[in-house]
């Protein structure tokens, strides 16, 4: 037989004992049995022990030799494969934890004959070699939620307020890494020293949170920042043990394995308990001033680096990590230092202003911040759009490289995407600026009177390359809705749904689905497509208010496809559309030139026109008209204008529909027909970069115009500065009768 005893004496070690000649031949192995093939550990040959000692577990009293705790780590049988003349042994262990081949070599390390080597044989296929190549992991992430979920299959833990840390124990030594992969071992040295003694294994990977406890024993992020308080680590998951990954095991089984490993006697390493009642835990967390609760599906696997719905985090107060992009100079007693931090979040590749924070730091923290910020100063703003900050002079803002991350507590997000009443809580050295995004609570419920809408899958990537999520898209449409909705109101709406984002499949849906809320109005109109024209009635949704808009976006709709007429008189358009589509080698510059030619001709006819980007290389020019005309009238007018421009500029303008024959910029007049849809103004397009169909002033149509600049954030900034540049399109009021007569003569 053999036995391996974990001996937490003055120095932690593992005793390997082999039954030989009626006694237990024994070696003390400070780093435990080597697990990886080819690895070797020091094994100190000690005196033989009686066979009865193989069953010993318990405490050796202080003052006696080997004082400390002895536990049986593994036991079983072994086969001797080779015994050399010098005493070297090669054997196979058949235990409950280990299975494989090891060799003991009397190497007389440092000249001491007691210092042997214990080697794990290469090429061994035993169970303990499952993790022969050391793995690296990223922590699994939780999705924000407004309240703990209920029902069967959930367990609940405290959300600890500290640094998320992966604890890697290898050959009896601990290494701590942050969520971003930074080494935290030296920073939290007391925790690193405590882990080998507190974990009943020489090799494992555990997930946890390092916290600083205040005088009342509560986690305090401020104490962590100030270097005060008592450092502890709360462990809540187990990813790997002795080379064997546990990721696919259910959470409850991983936690039970972790519980068996953790010895909490030292106080520094703690097991994070789970509870069955999420609401009660949330109430207790609020009462005790804890950060919140994490709800986890009991059967969930561990998914490294992924944010999933299997883990939901609920905070007692709103908190957000933000990127520091600058600071304002102070006033009064702070006139020579720092007044407020200028903060931002990341939206795809863009940095978006989230507001300024001027409270929460004392003089010592201000000095600490300035020491970090001054070397990062830069002359220009790193933000995509430079904001106008209320009551802040332009020269009082000092911009910095967006490298530091801080955490704030705040009251709410405003409609404009700004933090209300933010309070600084501290720097987050464990988070990189690329990770910082606005946290939108999962399945947030929006209520308007008796109506409610529950949003889902907010973290799903709709533009994977740009990192733009469904939540970002919803946030854009919510913020742009005051200027967008007037252009959608009472227009039959066609949903083009992208359930998995722009890289997934899409489908069109004109008929309102049966699960659409009854508070979204509809319009029953005859089908206009060729196969169903006049035979089938379609119940079109009407996107008349913010809640209806967010509902269609929540269904995976990216662009707002609308017709050129209103539901109450669907055969009467309220605008003429000139749809400009360049064919290579023509591009956007040529499209701009054609749009200006259209304006020149329309000016001669005393007709107002309004340009917008299409969201690609094309453009749309709209001429608002009274609702007395038919689609035949508007199509005829657009065709006549297009024909006149083809005759004037045959190398630039075309009406040829066949792409293989097309040269120049197509003016498509056929989009002026009942039922035809276009992307509305302010509509995001399902193309790389998430471009937006953006209204323009005519004086912006120059060779310098770049349609790719019109992204979610730049369009919101334009609206903030200029309002709705397309508002006059809604006024209509223009007649085509005189213009048609003039142009056809």
Phi and psi in degrees as a GROMACS rama.xvg file:
@    title "Ramachandran Plot"
@    xaxis  label "Phi"
@    yaxis  label "Psi"
@TYPE xy
-137.956  161.115  UNK-2
-147.294  143.169  UNK-3
-118.931  119.769  UNK-4
-109.865  130.819  UNK-5
-85.345  121.214  UNK-6
-119.071  100.215  UNK-7
-86.005  71.4183  UNK-8
-89.5635  -157.234  UNK-9
-53.875  -38.8955  UNK-10
-121.106  128.02  UNK-11
-64.8986  135.129  UNK-12
-156.391  172.554  UNK-13
-118.745  132.721  UNK-14
-99.5266  116.798  UNK-15
-92.1113  124.394  UNK-16
-128.112  126.386  UNK-17
-113.841  131.685  UNK-18
-71.1493  119.262  UNK-19
-146.724  125.239  UNK-20
53.5896  40.1617  UNK-21
82.1298  5.57463  UNK-22
-134.829  175.278  UNK-23
-102.593  104.779  UNK-24
-68.6963  134.278  UNK-25
-132.113  142.948  UNK-26
-135.474  134.319  UNK-27
-92.6295  121.336  UNK-28
-113.448  101.981  UNK-29
-58.0989  -36.2916  UNK-30
-100.285  7.3198  UNK-31
80.4441  173.464  UNK-32
-61.184  132.494  UNK-33
-65.6918  132.306  UNK-34
-98.2276  -40.9289  UNK-35
-78.131  133.502  UNK-36
-54.7576  133.535  UNK-37
89.8233  -11.6612  UNK-38
-81.8758  157.109  UNK-39
-141.689  142.689  UNK-40
-129.345  150.794  UNK-41
-63.1081  135.701  UNK-42
-132.354  112.334  UNK-43
-88.7515  117.702  UNK-44
-71.8026  119.464  UNK-45
-115.352  -179.209  UNK-46
-65.4835  151.281  UNK-47
-63.9823  152.278  UNK-48
-120.468  152.995  UNK-49
-66.3211  154.111  UNK-50
-57.3089  -34.0394  UNK-51
-61.7663  -21.8449  UNK-52
-69.791  -14.6287  UNK-53
-63.3932  -21.7335  UNK-54
-99.1142  2.74326  UNK-55
-77.3606  129.153  UNK-56
-139.35  140.98  UNK-57
146.06  -164.164  UNK-58
-100.624  131.445  UNK-59
-95.1551  119.245  UNK-60
-59.4016  152.458  UNK-61
-59.3028  143.302  UNK-62
94.5087  -20.0025  UNK-63
-93.9876  159.865  UNK-64
-62.4506  130.431  UNK-65
76.0152  25.5124  UNK-66
-54.947  134.142  UNK-67
147.534  -168.057  UNK-68
-99.2401  132.868  UNK-69
-115.445  128.192  UNK-70
-130.833  145.416  UNK-71
-79.9575  116.555  UNK-72
-86.802  -39.8671  UNK-73
-160.049  156.338  UNK-74
-156.19  161.658  UNK-75
166.955  -146.099  UNK-76
-118.549  165.71  UNK-77
-141.559  157.253  UNK-78
-116.11  129.408  UNK-79
-83.5868  120.018  UNK-80
-92.587  -35.5338  UNK-81
-156.799  139.788  UNK-82
-131.539  112.498  UNK-83
-86.2916  164.62  UNK-84
-61.8813  -32.6843  UNK-85
-80.3524  2.53707  UNK-86
100.207  -6.50939  UNK-87
-62.0158  144.511  UNK-88
-129.639  136.181  UNK-89
-122.065  129.722  UNK-90
-150.373  159.421  UNK-91
-108.566  127.989  UNK-92
-97.2265  133.905  UNK-93
-119.079  88.7313  UNK-94
-115.609  -174.66  UNK-95
-82.3749  -24.2801  UNK-96
-109.146  -31.2352  UNK-97
-122.983  147.139  UNK-98
-149.454  112.497  UNK-99
164.595  -170.869  UNK-100
-112.677  132.398  UNK-101
-130.605  159.632  UNK-102
-130.527  133.79  UNK-103
-102.887  123.394  UNK-104
-118.308  123.679  UNK-105
-75.9215  76.7089  UNK-106
-82.2064  -11.1976  UNK-107
50.3008  51.7286  UNK-108
-59.3552  138.782  UNK-109
56.4604  25.9315  UNK-110
78.4965  4.4814  UNK-111
-100.465  118.568  UNK-112
-63.6555  -16.5328  UNK-113
-77.7807  -17.6169  UNK-114
-87.1541  93.7881  UNK-115
-91.9115  174.326  UNK-116
-117.892  137.995  UNK-117
-111.079  118.735  UNK-118
-114.301  141.003  UNK-119
-91.5089  126.252  UNK-120
-68.9978  139.516  UNK-121
-71.3269  150.522  UNK-122
77.4783  5.14794  UNK-123
-75.0904  137.678  UNK-124
-108.821  21.2593  UNK-125
-66.9451  167.885  UNK-126
-64.4901  -29.0692  UNK-127
-74.9672  -2.69381  UNK-128
-99.0053  8.45123  UNK-129
-55.8599  -29.5973  UNK-130
-112.198  43.3486  UNK-131
-58.7592  -33.4755  UNK-132
-94.7267  125.485  UNK-133
-64.0833  128.525  UNK-134
-95.7874  154.439  UNK-135
-117.303  146.567  UNK-136
-130.31  153.699  UNK-137
-112.02  144.41  UNK-138
-67.5015  145.92  UNK-139
-71.4727  142.666  UNK-140
-112.573  151.261  UNK-141
-99.8826  148.714  UNK-142
-92.051  134.322  UNK-143
-62.2355  144.134  UNK-144
-142.948  153.817  UNK-145
-81.5472  -27.412  UNK-146
-152  156.712  UNK-147
-64.3359  140.117  UNK-148
-70.5112  157.443  UNK-149
-118.298  171.53  UNK-150
106.565  175.999  UNK-151
-74.9367  156.505  UNK-152
90.0812  5.05907  UNK-153
-113.049  145.83  UNK-154
-128.205  160.778  UNK-155
-132.849  136.657  UNK-156
-128.057  160.025  UNK-157
-69.3372  138.071  UNK-158
-87.872  109.51  UNK-159
-80.9384  145.135  UNK-160
-99.4538  85.8538  UNK-161
-160.57  -142.752  UNK-162
-108.613  120.458  UNK-163
-62.7741  129.496  UNK-164
-140.85  131.869  UNK-165
-92.9807  125.682  UNK-166
-103.374  112.104  UNK-167
-106.984  117.778  UNK-168
-105.488  120.234  UNK-169
-137.402  122.823  UNK-170
52.9669  38.7272  UNK-171
78.5861  6.30642  UNK-172
-121.072  144.779  UNK-173
-102.761  143.087  UNK-174
-130.124  135.549  UNK-175
-111.44  132.175  UNK-176
-128.434  147.098  UNK-177
-83.4018  174.175  UNK-178
-57.5529  -32.8105  UNK-179
-87.0318  0.956095  UNK-180
91.323  7.65792  UNK-181
-77.7161  146.583  UNK-182
-80.3375  118.495  UNK-183
-107.2  8.32162  UNK-184
-59.4016  -47.7719  UNK-185
-70.1292  -37.4494  UNK-186
-63.4946  -39.3372  UNK-187
-114.001  55.3667  UNK-188
-62.551  -35.7598  UNK-189
-65.2833  -35.9  UNK-190
-69.1073  -43.4486  UNK-191
-61.083  -37.7943  UNK-192
-70.9073  -31.4787  UNK-193
-78.9791  -27.0811  UNK-194
-60.9194  -46.0958  UNK-195
-58.6646  -36.4004  UNK-196
-76.076  -29.3545  UNK-197
-88.118  -13.9935  UNK-198
-109.284  125.008  UNK-199
-82.1462  53.44  UNK-200
-163.728  150.479  UNK-201
-86.0547  -9.62079  UNK-202
-150.822  121.175  UNK-203
-166.622  169.082  UNK-204
-128.842  119.313  UNK-205
-121.586  150.507  UNK-206
-106.17  138.464  UNK-207
-166.34  -168.535  UNK-208
-135.407  122.992  UNK-209
-85.6277  126.758  UNK-210
-126.55  155.027  UNK-211
-106.231  122.133  UNK-212
-91.11  135.864  UNK-213
-81.4468  -170.745  UNK-214
-63.9727  -23.101  UNK-215
-94.8607  5.86152  UNK-216
80.5059  15.081  UNK-217
-100.887  144.24  UNK-218
-60.9861  133.871  UNK-219
-133.412  114.805  UNK-220
-68.9251  -31.9299  UNK-221
-62.5642  -41.9253  UNK-222
-63.0114  -36.8055  UNK-223
-61.4478  -43.8893  UNK-224
-66.0032  -38.4106  UNK-225
-85.621  -4.81793  UNK-226
74.5064  23.2448  UNK-227
-110.194  -179.935  UNK-228
82.457  174.526  UNK-229
-100.941  124.07  UNK-230
-80.1004  131.784  UNK-231
-138.698  166.459  UNK-232
-127.968  129.641  UNK-233
-98.6482  115.675  UNK-234
-94.7905  134.858  UNK-235
-132.552  -3.34766  UNK-236
-154.365  157.286  UNK-237
-128.709  120.571  UNK-238
-98.0091  -30.2401  UNK-239
-157.973  143.34  UNK-240
-134.451  122.678  UNK-241
49.0636  44.1964  UNK-242
87.6765  -5.92601  UNK-243
-103.487  117.621  UNK-244
-69.0751  144.027  UNK-245
-117.174  11.9741  UNK-246
-57.0534  -35.9652  UNK-247
-84.7279  -6.77278  UNK-248
-72.2407  152.491  UNK-249
-61.7297  151.846  UNK-250
-52.8697  -45.0387  UNK-251
-60.512  -37.561  UNK-252
-71.9906  -39.1813  UNK-253
-62.9095  -41.4944  UNK-254
-68.3009  -34.8922  UNK-255
-66.821  -39.0539  UNK-256
-63.4424  -39.6256  UNK-257
-65.5427  -43.6756  UNK-258
-56.956  -39.9018  UNK-259
-65.4829  -28.4767  UNK-260
-83.4898  -29.1377  UNK-261
-85.0915  125.025  UNK-262
-105.922  109.893  UNK-263
-89.7321  7.04065  UNK-264
-59.4855  -33.4757  UNK-265
-74.1374  -19.9564  UNK-266
88.8709  -24.0695  UNK-267
-78.8978  -38.3036  UNK-268
-102.194  123.128  UNK-269
-126.345  149.565  UNK-270
-94.4805  125.412  UNK-271
-79.9053  111.203  UNK-272
-71.4698  153.877  UNK-273
-111.013  151.899  UNK-274
-129.505  159.617  UNK-275
-94.6862  -22.8529  UNK-276
-107.962  102.635  UNK-277
-68.742  -38.8326  UNK-278
-67.0782  -41.0431  UNK-279
-65.0643  -39.615  UNK-280
-65.7252  -38.9411  UNK-281
-63.6481  -41.9535  UNK-282
-63.2227  -41.5454  UNK-283
-66.2958  -38.4848  UNK-284
-63.1998  -40.8598  UNK-285
-65.5533  -43.0312  UNK-286
-64.0237  -37.4032  UNK-287
-93.4586  3.00967  UNK-288
72.3849  28.7687  UNK-289
-84.4491  166.025  UNK-290
-70.7476  -34.2024  UNK-291
162.149  -155.769  UNK-292
-133.915  144.181  UNK-293
-114.863  122.46  UNK-294
-98.358  134.184  UNK-295
-133.214  140.004  UNK-296
-70.0313  130.049  UNK-297
-64.0148  -27.4882  UNK-298
-100.242  11.889  UNK-299
-76.0631  138.658  UNK-300
-75.8992  169.409  UNK-301
-93.4064  121.803  UNK-302
-113.045  94.4926  UNK-303
-57.4639  131.568  UNK-304
76.0569  -0.674281  UNK-305
-105.397  142.922  UNK-306
-98.1845  118.619  UNK-307
-129.272  169.774  UNK-308
-82.7234  -3.87543  UNK-309
-72.6514  -24.3116  UNK-310
-120.975  125.568  UNK-311
-123.433  131.985  UNK-312
-108.562  133.664  UNK-313
-124.31  120.729  UNK-314
-98.1158  144.322  UNK-315
-71.6004  -29.186  UNK-316
-133.948  154.158  UNK-317
-71.9119  126.515  UNK-318
-135.401  150.903  UNK-319
-151.326  138.129  UNK-320
-87.1787  138.072  UNK-321
-138.067  156.123  UNK-322
-91.5392  131.947  UNK-323
-83.9588  116.971  UNK-324
-110.595  -1.36892  UNK-325
172.301  -176.771  UNK-326
-151.129  155.806  UNK-327
-100.421  149.508  UNK-328
-72.0441  143.116  UNK-329
-77.1635  172.235  UNK-330
-124.165  161.926  UNK-331
61.512  -128.329  UNK-332
-69.5295  -12.7483  UNK-333
-101.479  13.9846  UNK-334
-59.8409  -25.9562  UNK-335
-100.146  5.02578  UNK-336
-126.925  -120.936  UNK-337
-119.584  131.563  UNK-338
-93.6702  -52.241  UNK-339
-152.194  152.748  UNK-340
-85.8907  137.855  UNK-341
-93.697  121.765  UNK-342
-117.363  152.691  UNK-343
-146.551  160.131  UNK-344
-122.281  164.366  UNK-345
-98.2723  131.079  UNK-346
-121.632  100.793  UNK-347
62.9874  -124.765  UNK-348
-93.6062  -0.879383  UNK-349
-94.1245  147.803  UNK-350
-100.897  124.706  UNK-351
-117.678  129.239  UNK-352
-62.385  132.729  UNK-353
-115.437  -0.880559  UNK-354
120.565  178.1  UNK-355
-115.144  149.496  UNK-356
-126.934  118.957  UNK-357
-120.358  12.484  UNK-358
-131.098  159.028  UNK-359
108.682  -7.11141  UNK-360
-121.944  142.587  UNK-361
-93.5859  -176.972  UNK-362
-61.6283  -38.258  UNK-363
-66.4049  -39.8634  UNK-364
-70.6868  -34.1185  UNK-365
-61.5276  -45.1939  UNK-366
-62.4124  -40.9264  UNK-367
-63.1467  -41.1042  UNK-368
-64.953  -45.0165  UNK-369
-63.5557  -35.5162  UNK-370
-60.3714  -34.2916  UNK-371
-83.3946  -31.768  UNK-372
-84.2575  -37.3934  UNK-373
-58.5217  -40.5598  UNK-374
-67.3208  -12.9071  UNK-375
-99.5141  2.44359  UNK-376
-61.0531  145.921  UNK-377
-143.442  158.2  UNK-378
-77.4171  -23.385  UNK-379
-122.364  168.407  UNK-380
-80.1463  137.744  UNK-381
-84.2077  -3.70217  UNK-382
-74.5006  148.018  UNK-383
-61.588  -41.9668  UNK-384
-125.586  123.726  UNK-385
-74.0994  121.328  UNK-386
-82.6441  159.13  UNK-387
-95.0418  110.864  UNK-388
-91.6729  123.829  UNK-389
-58.0019  133.138  UNK-390
60.5492  24.6545  UNK-391
-125.922  122.657  UNK-392
-74.6433  146.52  UNK-393
-55.3673  -41.2115  UNK-394
-75.5021  -8.04387  UNK-395
-92.2105  3.89362  UNK-396
-102.07  127.222  UNK-397
-107.72  116.207  UNK-398
-86.298  148.458  UNK-399
-134.557  160.635  UNK-400
-61.5513  136.172  UNK-401
-78.4164  72.9376  UNK-402
-115.257  -24.9507  UNK-403
-97.3299  143.352  UNK-404
-118.602  135.768  UNK-405
-126.809  168.769  UNK-406
-118.914  138.092  UNK-407
-127.762  155.872  UNK-408
-107.973  141.197  UNK-409
-150.848  168.474  UNK-410
-81.444  -48.3197  UNK-411
-169.769  167.147  UNK-412
-88.1219  134.806  UNK-413
-80.9284  168.299  UNK-414
-58.7403  -30.3551  UNK-415
-81.2705  0.231359  UNK-416
83.0156  28.3326  UNK-417
-109.525  152.706  UNK-418
-77.9376  132.272  UNK-419
-100.249  127.714  UNK-420
54.4745  54.8238  UNK-421
-76.1219  144.92  UNK-422
-127.154  125.205  UNK-423
-66.7297  132.634  UNK-424
-112.253  -21.1211  UNK-425
146.711  165.824  UNK-426
-75.8385  149.377  UNK-427
-116.193  86.6384  UNK-428
-70.3839  -14.1941  UNK-429
-86.61  -2.33627  UNK-430
-118.639  137.882  UNK-431
-94.4789  154.179  UNK-432
-61.5248  -25.5325  UNK-433
-67.5347  -21.224  UNK-434
-83.8934  -16.0878  UNK-435
-81.6903  115.658  UNK-436
-134.044  156.078  UNK-437
-64.9098  127.374  UNK-438
-86.2331  115.681  UNK-439
-102.928  124.044  UNK-440
-56.7146  134.11  UNK-441
-63.9725  136.209  UNK-442
52.9405  43.8197  UNK-443
-59.7727  139.592  UNK-444
-105.171  121.459  UNK-445
-102.987  128.753  UNK-446
-119.351  138.246  UNK-447
-133.317  97.2322  UNK-448
65.179  -126.071  UNK-449
-85.6129  -7.99033  UNK-450
-88.3499  143.832  UNK-451
-142.675  151.397  UNK-452
-136.647  126.02  UNK-453
-103.089  121.976  UNK-454
-90.0888  150.176  UNK-455
-137.773  159.246  UNK-456
53.1576  42.9669  UNK-457
-66.9992  -22.9579  UNK-458
-92.8589  2.21774  UNK-459
-67.8946  130.859  UNK-460
-75.6162  116.953  UNK-461
-91.9927  -28.3731  UNK-462
-124.647  87.3286  UNK-463
-58.3405  -40.8233  UNK-464
-64.3201  -37.3076  UNK-465
-91.488  -10.8476  UNK-466
74.9569  21.4561  UNK-467
-91.3878  127.517  UNK-468
-100.585  170.797  UNK-469
-60.3058  -37.0506  UNK-470
-62.2449  -38.7016  UNK-471
-63.0217  -40.9283  UNK-472
-63.7996  -45.5514  UNK-473
-60.9578  -41.3082  UNK-474
-63.796  -41.0732  UNK-475
-59.968  -50.29  UNK-476
-65.4437  -33.3518  UNK-477
-64.2599  -40.7656  UNK-478
-76.4818  -30.1892  UNK-479
-91.5606  -5.50714  UNK-480
-56.568  -35.6413  UNK-481
-58.635  -33.0179  UNK-482
-96.1317  -22.809  UNK-483
-79.0104  -43.8281  UNK-484
-58.2259  -38.0751  UNK-485
-58.5932  -26.2084  UNK-486
-84.7439  -14.6555  UNK-487
-99.4546  -24.6094  UNK-488
-56.9056  128.405  UNK-489
65.6834  15.9991  UNK-490
-99.8928  129.009  UNK-491
-51.9356  128.618  UNK-492
-112.733  133.774  UNK-493
-110.558  123.058  UNK-494
-85.9222  127.853  UNK-495
-110.569  102.845  UNK-496
-97.6739  132.176  UNK-497
-119.626  80.2256  UNK-498
-58.4677  -30.4363  UNK-499
-114.353  24.2337  UNK-500
84.5802  -175.108  UNK-501
-69.7212  -20.1758  UNK-502
-87.6911  -6.54688  UNK-503
-96.437  -177.001  UNK-504
-75.4586  155.304  UNK-505
-132.176  164.116  UNK-506
-151.181  154.019  UNK-507
-93.0826  146.001  UNK-508
-143.791  107.642  UNK-509
-90.3407  -44.1685  UNK-510
-69.9255  132.539  UNK-511
-61.316  126.841  UNK-512
-67.7568  157.441  UNK-513
-63.6399  -27.5311  UNK-514
-87.4886  3.61087  UNK-515
-66.5011  136.88  UNK-516
-56.9084  144.248  UNK-517
-72.4635  -10.1489  UNK-518
-84.3237  -2.1543  UNK-519
-90.3805  120.606  UNK-520
-68.8003  156.118  UNK-521
-132.76  164.704  UNK-522
-130.601  122.659  UNK-523
-90.5917  112.634  UNK-524
-133.36  151.115  UNK-525
-63.5197  144.364  UNK-526
-61.9054  143.951  UNK-527
-110.293  -7.86547  UNK-528
-72.9667  159.955  UNK-529
-60.3692  -43.1494  UNK-530
-75.3587  -19.9336  UNK-531
-122.382  9.46367  UNK-532
-59.643  123.489  UNK-533
74.9395  -7.70534  UNK-534
-103.518  -25.843  UNK-535
-125.746  141.853  UNK-536
-98.3153  129.268  UNK-537
-108.247  133.83  UNK-538
-96.276  92.4853  UNK-539
-78.7152  137.391  UNK-540
-68.5466  149.964  UNK-541
-115.962  118.703  UNK-542
-92.5132  85.6401  UNK-543
-102.951  -11.9025  UNK-544
-147.936  175.131  UNK-545
-60.4421  -42.1754  UNK-546
-65.5934  -39.83  UNK-547
-65.2985  -38.8483  UNK-548
-62.0755  -46.5719  UNK-549
-68.6082  -29.4238  UNK-550
-65.1269  -45.9363  UNK-551
-67.3572  -34.2843  UNK-552
-68.9479  -39.7223  UNK-553
-62.0393  -25.3838  UNK-554
-79.8088  2.10757  UNK-555
98.3407  9.13366  UNK-556
-75.9562  127.078  UNK-557
-100.115  -54.789  UNK-558
-103.059  149.98  UNK-559
-91.7388  98.8503  UNK-560
-94.172  113.798  UNK-561
-128.066  163.226  UNK-562
-95.1591  172.591  UNK-563
-93.4672  21.4508  UNK-564
-143.175  166.145  UNK-565
-98.838  156.907  UNK-566
-63.6396  -30.5334  UNK-567
-73.5808  -14.1166  UNK-568
-153.446  70.2482  UNK-569
-66.8043  -16.1191  UNK-570
-92.7867  3.35606  UNK-571
-115.768  104.906  UNK-572
-71.2002  155.908  UNK-573
-114.398  13.611  UNK-574
-161.656  152.791  UNK-575
-97.7434  135.397  UNK-576
-111.324  127.614  UNK-577
-105.333  105.919  UNK-578
-96.6889  111.221  UNK-579
-101.209  125.17  UNK-580
-134.818  107.681  UNK-581
-77.3803  146.307  UNK-582
-112.865  131.959  UNK-583
-51.5976  140.809  UNK-584
-84.3891  0.537833  UNK-585
-64.902  149.162  UNK-586
-140.632  -151.531  UNK-587
-68.6671  -34.1568  UNK-588
-60.3155  -43.2028  UNK-589
-67.3371  -34.9323  UNK-590
-62.4595  -42.4294  UNK-591
-60.0921  -41.7281  UNK-592
-62.2202  -41.1403  UNK-593
-68.685  -38.6894  UNK-594
-60.1433  -39.5661  UNK-595
-68.4376  -34.2529  UNK-596
-64.0029  -40.9749  UNK-597
-61.4047  -44.9281  UNK-598
-60.6588  -42.5169  UNK-599
-60.0178  -43.0619  UNK-600
-68.9725  -41.8454  UNK-601
-66.6987  -33.2162  UNK-602
-59.8115  -38.6403  UNK-603
-65.6761  -24.323  UNK-604
-96.7071  6.72727  UNK-605
58.4335  40.6766  UNK-606
-115.987  131.997  UNK-607
-79.945  140.553  UNK-608
-137.817  155.34  UNK-609
-135.07  124.697  UNK-610
-95.0276  151.979  UNK-611
-149.723  153.633  UNK-612
-71.9721  154.584  UNK-613
-88.9168  -14.388  UNK-614
100.459  3.13718  UNK-615
-143.444  -146.609  UNK-616
-79.1983  -7.37007  UNK-617
-90.8038  179.542  UNK-618
-143.838  158.862  UNK-619
-120.483  133.685  UNK-620
-118.787  122.214  UNK-621
-112.336  136.905  UNK-622
-115.371  107.297  UNK-623
-68.0338  137.303  UNK-624
-136.055  161.873  UNK-625
-68.3353  157.561  UNK-626
-89.2179  36.0563  UNK-627
-98.0897  -17.0032  UNK-628
-84.9986  161.053  UNK-629
-100.539  169.141  UNK-630
-64.7426  -29.6281  UNK-631
-62.7261  -38.9315  UNK-632
-64.3139  -48.1032  UNK-633
-68.7087  -36.7058  UNK-634
-67.57  -39.7292  UNK-635
-64.4893  -42.22  UNK-636
-62.8214  -47.1061  UNK-637
-62.2292  -37.1884  UNK-638
-66.8308  -40.7785  UNK-639
-66.0818  -43.1581  UNK-640
-62.627  -44.0745  UNK-641
-62.1707  -43.3172  UNK-642
-62.0201  -40.0606  UNK-643
-63.2787  -39.8667  UNK-644
-73.3945  -32.0816  UNK-645
-63.2381  -42.4842  UNK-646
-66.968  -34.0814  UNK-647
-79.5214  -34.6583  UNK-648
-134.676  67.6051  UNK-649
-65.055  -23.6721  UNK-650
-83.995  -11.4966  UNK-651
-112.23  -38.4508  UNK-652
-112.462  143.017  UNK-653
-144.138  156.76  UNK-654
-121.238  15.9184  UNK-655
-76.6507  123.082  UNK-656
-85.8231  -30.2538  UNK-657
-69.3219  120.279  UNK-658
-62.115  -36.2819  UNK-659
-68.5376  -19.6882  UNK-660
-101.753  -11.5898  UNK-661
-75.9611  136.873  UNK-662
-135.559  134.265  UNK-663
92.8253  -152.393  UNK-664
-107.884  120.923  UNK-665
-76.611  131.61  UNK-666
-101.102  107.253  UNK-667
-91.9805  102.649  UNK-668
-84.502  -17.5983  UNK-669
-70.8992  -10.5957  UNK-670
-70.3893  -10.712  UNK-671
-86.8737  73.1559  UNK-672
-146.165  154.804  UNK-673
-63.0628  130.301  UNK-674
91.7553  -16.8678  UNK-675
-70.8646  140.543  UNK-676
-114.988  153.223  UNK-677
-133.653  162.275  UNK-678
-72.8875  124.651  UNK-679
-64.5702  159.036  UNK-680
-57.3541  143.443  UNK-681
70.8884  10.4359  UNK-682
-81.011  132.331  UNK-683
-77.2585  141.723  UNK-684
-106.686  145.555  UNK-685
-80.7458  57.197  UNK-686
-123.843  160.66  UNK-687
-53.1471  138.004  UNK-688
90.9007  -8.94412  UNK-689
52.4132  57.5873  UNK-690
-70.6449  159.339  UNK-691
-121.57  136.826  UNK-692
-71.2576  109.669  UNK-693
-116.388  130.023  UNK-694
-70.0932  144.368  UNK-695
-127.677  157.388  UNK-696
-86.9618  150.272  UNK-697
-61.7453  -32.2676  UNK-698
-72.4767  -6.61742  UNK-699
-85.0102  -12.9654  UNK-700
-80.6503  84.6802  UNK-701
-129.186  169.097  UNK-702
-59.853  -18.391  UNK-703
-82.6463  -9.98365  UNK-704
-65.7761  129.449  UNK-705
-125.275  110.223  UNK-706
-65.3496  -19.6368  UNK-707
-72.1494  -13.5029  UNK-708
-74.4865  -15.3117  UNK-709
-90.3495  86.2632  UNK-710
-106.117  179.791  UNK-711
-51.9083  -50.5837  UNK-712
-75.7699  -37.8503  UNK-713
-66.5794  -34.5037  UNK-714
-68.5536  -41.5406  UNK-715
-61.6307  -38.155  UNK-716
-67.3067  -37.5596  UNK-717
-62.8715  -42.8529  UNK-718
-62.427  -39.7425  UNK-719
-64.0655  -35.7095  UNK-720
-83.2252  -42.527  UNK-721
-111.543  -9.81324  UNK-722
74.2013  -155.502  UNK-723
-91.4811  104.436  UNK-724
-69.325  -10.804  UNK-725
-104.876  10.6113  UNK-726
-58.8474  -37.0452  UNK-727
-69.2411  -17.8689  UNK-728
-62.8347  -29.6585  UNK-729
-75.2063  -14.5394  UNK-730
-76.5813  -24.3799  UNK-731
59.2968  -131.971  UNK-732
83.2311  -5.84909  UNK-733
-102.943  139.681  UNK-734
-102.462  141.607  UNK-735
-92.9856  -9.67868  UNK-736
-58.1289  -52.8084  UNK-737
-65.7042  -39.7153  UNK-738
-66.2318  -41.2767  UNK-739
-63.0315  -42.0424  UNK-740
-63.3072  -40.3565  UNK-741
-69.9472  -40.7497  UNK-742
-79.9673  -22.9131  UNK-743
-89.5546  -10.7797  UNK-744
